[in-house]
Amino acid sequence: MEAGHIEATERVPASRKLQAADARALLKSATTLRVAKGKKIREFTVADKVSKDAVDAMLGPTGNLRAPTARVGKTILVGFNDELYQGVFG
């Protein structure tokens, strides 16, 4: 993140496992969710109700929040895809 001059305001250690309830809490403050898995990027519009599909997309096979996860304004980014991050942090 240093190469892109991005400053983290909060870092959560990997030893603290964030799960579905944490994912829902993150989405309550967002309007858009973008999830990257490899080259595939899924985008969700977050309305008043948080969808199960959106929460499930944020979680890995162990049921924990996938890394990296970033909140940029009202957008939540989950997973890494260079194209996705270039589009946001360009």
Beta strands, then each sheet from edge to edge (+ up, - down):
strand 1: 32-37
strand 2: 40-45
strand 3: 69-72
strand 4: 75-78
sheet 1: 2+ 1- 4- 3+
end
